[in-house]
Every structure is written in C-alpha cells, then in structure tokens.
Amino acid sequence: MSIICELADLQKLYHRRVPKMFQGYCESGSWSQQTLAENMSDFQAIRFRQRVARDLEPRTLQTTLAGIKSKMPLALAPVGLLGMQHADGEIHAARAAEKFGVPFTLSTMSICSIETVAKATQAPFWFQLYVQKDRAFTKQLVERAKAAECSALVLTLDLQMIGKRHADYRNGMTAPPRLTLPNIIDIARRPRWALNMLATKNREFGNIQGSAAAVEDMNDLMKWVGASFDTQLNWDDIKRFRDLWDGPLIIKGIMESSDAQECVKLGAEALVVSNHGGRQLDGARSAISVVPEIAAAVGNDIEVWMDGGVRSGQDIIRARGMGATAVMVGRPLVYGLGALGEAGVTRMLELFHEEAELTMAFIGHREIAQVSREDLLVRSGGGDNPFG
C-alpha cells in the first residue's frame, strides 16, 4: 500500500474504492459549483506570518467545543449516507473519533441508526437534526438522541429544501443503489466495497424508515427530502426544539449576522458558519469569508465554528485566526472512510493534527488559544503586495 502522507492520498484511494454514484454525492456541489470552489480557494488567499526564535515546547491543540473536551478544534461533521461510502461507515467514523479524541456527529440521514451507533461505541456522540413537517417524528428523533445519551444536538437549518445537485440527478443516487446496468458494472469494479456491503444489514436510511408515508421510495434522498422537510420552519419553531433539548445546542448553516444573533437569543452554545459545503445555494459567499463578520457580530456570546473548504490542518489555523473557535470536516472524513474505513478516518485526523501543530509552531505559538488575526495576511487585491 502506498504511503498516506496527505489528504490527497486518501482522496485518490477513495476514488478507486467507492462507486461513482457516492463519489458524486460527496464531491459535487450545486448548480455551477461556484461556492464549492470558492470555499477552498478563499482559504488559499490567506497567508501566514512566520516567526522564529520562540520557545515552542510543549505544544497543544487541545480545546473545548461547546463545553466538551477535544484533542484539537475539529469535529467530524454530519454526513448523510456515510454508510454507503463504506459498510457501517457511521460506526467506523464514530469509533475513530472516539479513540482519537474529537467529536463525531451522526446525521439524521445516516445509514446506521442512532441506536446502532450507540450500541457499537463507548463515548457519547453528537446527533444532527433536520426539522420535518411531521413534528411528532422530529420530536421522536430528539428523544431517541437523548435515550442514546448523545452529548450535543446539532440543528441544521440550511436544508429546508434540497439544492440543485446535478450529479445526484444524473447518477440517480439512492441508498442502496439501484441495480441498473451502469451501476452493476461500476460496483463490479469495486469488489472490496461490494463484499463489505453484502456483509452488513445496514443499507438503508436507518433513522427515517417509515417516517414519510407518502413517499413510495424511501431510499431516494431527494424525493424524501422534498416530501418531508419543513419549508415553513421559523425561529419560533426552533425555540420549541431548543426547549426539548437540555444539553449543548449547536446551530449549523449560518451565513448572516442577523441569523447569528437569533442563535444567541436561543441560548445555543455554538453556531456553525456553513453553506452546506457548496451543496445548497450556489453563489453564496464562501464560509471562511463570512467568519470574521459573524465573529465580530456575536463577540463572546456564542462560539463561532465553520465548515466548508477545510482540507488540511493548516486550514484549522487559518480558521482560528479569522475568528472561528473550531472547524467541522465532512469531505475529508469521507475520503478517509471510503479509502480505509476506520483506519482511514484515523489517518485523516492524524494528518490534520500534525499539520495544525506544525503550522502553529511556525507562526510562533505553543497553544491553539494564542492563534489570532495577527498571525495572518489576507489577499486584499492587486499590486506588488496583494496581502494586507
């Protein structure tokens, strides 16, 4: 096996091992994918100030996220269909996070159910909630998360309807995949994936089966979302769900200061600046470009996290310097999982930790709390020195 020394190595292996349908679900954005691209390119417009002759021992990235200890300022983001990227994928990812010492977030749209993951793990994980038209079922999901002793609720607000995702339409993306001739040929070329999937019983949406009676095909994500997700959701509704949950609340999908202020009013412990990885509103601003604005608007009233475009440990340091407390990562999680299962997720986390710690040292710090805007230069335009 080739040496895994950067995320790109895991990504290449992921592409070899996972069917194209699920690669497309992971890698693509919506519409023309402008926001997807800028999520990454705007990180690259941020430069570091290198400092020397500093005492750099000992070093630590350890922090707390919504009051929960974490080995570094990173949590594994909720990713739908994770169990289609690798058999029992949610279990593998949760175990890797547990052993490494960072939070794992289980998606409402997971293949393995809340109860299945809880039974297979020791440490509490987080649960991500989508509010649906069927409020009784949504409440039931919260109660199931409580019963499983999930340690935080991540309420995602930017998917009341699904974005125009051309790749998923072209691929006819379902879970499990329909046995069309192109799919059969593609799967046959990936025997490791196929054999692992045949060996598990977890091949459908574990949390939602039977929750939308009007949908004939419960395995079709787009049809289920269209029939089930609540397009009338408002802040008053969200307050009622805040009242149902007595643990840490994290609100995800915030891109405007006015919405960030609503999170503060609700008493949420954290918000996540996020455009859903460029998979919802194309043409929205990149997540990293919005962080300073929202961090300034809320001050110390709430933790400001971000996701979208994070592809290395260096990006963790960039995000911290721009005002984010932490990052969440989705696609890097998928690359590691699809490539090598639990070992791949662990390797991804190791890489991000190593890269973040080294970068922190090069800019002259021993502790992650010391990183600030003074450590960065951000591209401001043309001229001899575009970084100001």
Protein Blocks (a to p, Z undefined) as FASTA:
>chain_A
ZZdfbfklmmmmmmmmpcfklmmmmmpcchjlmmmmmmmmmmmmpccdddehiafbdcdf
bdceehiacfbdcdddddehklmmpghklmmmmmmmmmnopacdddfkbmbdfklmmmmp
mbdcdddddddfblmlmmmmmmmmmmnopabdcddfklmbccddfklmmnopacdddddf
klmmmmmmmmmlmmmmmmpmblbdfklgopamklmblmlmklmmmmmpcfkbcfklmmmm
mmmpccdcddehiabfklmmmmmmnopabdcddehhopmcghiacfklmmmmmmmmnmmm
bccddeehiabfklmmmmmmnopabdcdfklmmmmmmmnommlmmmmmmmmmmmmmmmmm
mnopabfklpcfklpccdfbecjblcZZ
